[in-house]
Each structure stands twice: as structure tokens, then as C-alpha cells.
Amino acid sequence: MTSVFRVFHWLCRFILAGIFIYSGYFKLEAPLQFAAAIAGYRLVPDSLISPLANYLPWVEITLGVLLLVGWKVRYVSIGVSILLLGFTAILITTYIRGIDADCGCFGFGDRISPRTIARDVLIQLPALFLIFEVRLNRTAKIASS
């Protein structure tokens, strides 16, 4: 791995790990508010709100820790990317439906808007780099030779 790719690899891992650990921890600290945010999307049955509010933060924290320690980074990044795609689709769907809901991503009181959607899309970029870095690195080596 070239040194630029190595630095970018570490930056992407630390950025994503920090985002997911922080976001998960924040939601664990306020489970009722997070449940209210989930309910505000009006996308899942009431019977799923509590389980999602209780388990989703642990999934986020686990993914963040796995990225931090470097365990199967590509596969964990695929999981992160899938989760982010789901989050982004939910935000877009809720926004298009005209529902004034709380994002619940990094705090409460952050209404779903084009800004919150763009933020989720941007967070996807480091995950995509980690998924495709082997190919990108190989292409960079071929281009430089």
C-alpha cells in the first residue's frame, strides 16, 4: 500500500469509528428520545421502535470499535456502508413525505433537511474508500509504472 493510501486508510477508519462510536453512545444515553426520533419517521410499526432504539446503538458502537481495532476492515466497511445507505434512504423518504421529524443521528433537535441528508451521504465516502481501496491502490500502482 502506498504511503498516501495508508494515511488515507487510517484517516477513514478513525473518522468512521469516531462517528459511529459517538453516535451510538449518544443514542444509548437517551434511549427514549431516540425511540421518539424513530417513531417520528413514521416508517416502522410501533412494535419495532423499542427494539430498534435499544439495539441499533450497539450495532453502531460495535462497527465503530471493529473499525478502530482494524478487524476485517473491508467487510466492516461494507456493513457501515449498508447501514448508512439505509439511514440515508430513511432520511430522504421522510423528507420527501413532508414529515418534520428529528434526525436523531448525533443529537436531538436536528430536523431532517437537505443538510442532514448531505451529511449522511458525505459520511458514506470514507466507507466506500475502505471498501474499494485495494482496487484503487492497484490502479494507482499500475498508473505510476
Secondary structure, DSSP 8 states (H G I E B T S, - for coil): --HHHHHHHHHHHHHHHHHHHHHHHHHHH-HHHHHHHHHHH--S-HHHHHHHHHHHHHHHHHHHHHHHHTTTHHHHHHHHHHHHHHHHHHHHHHHHTT---B--SSSSS-B--HHHHHHHHHHHHHHHHHHHHHHHHHHHHHHH-
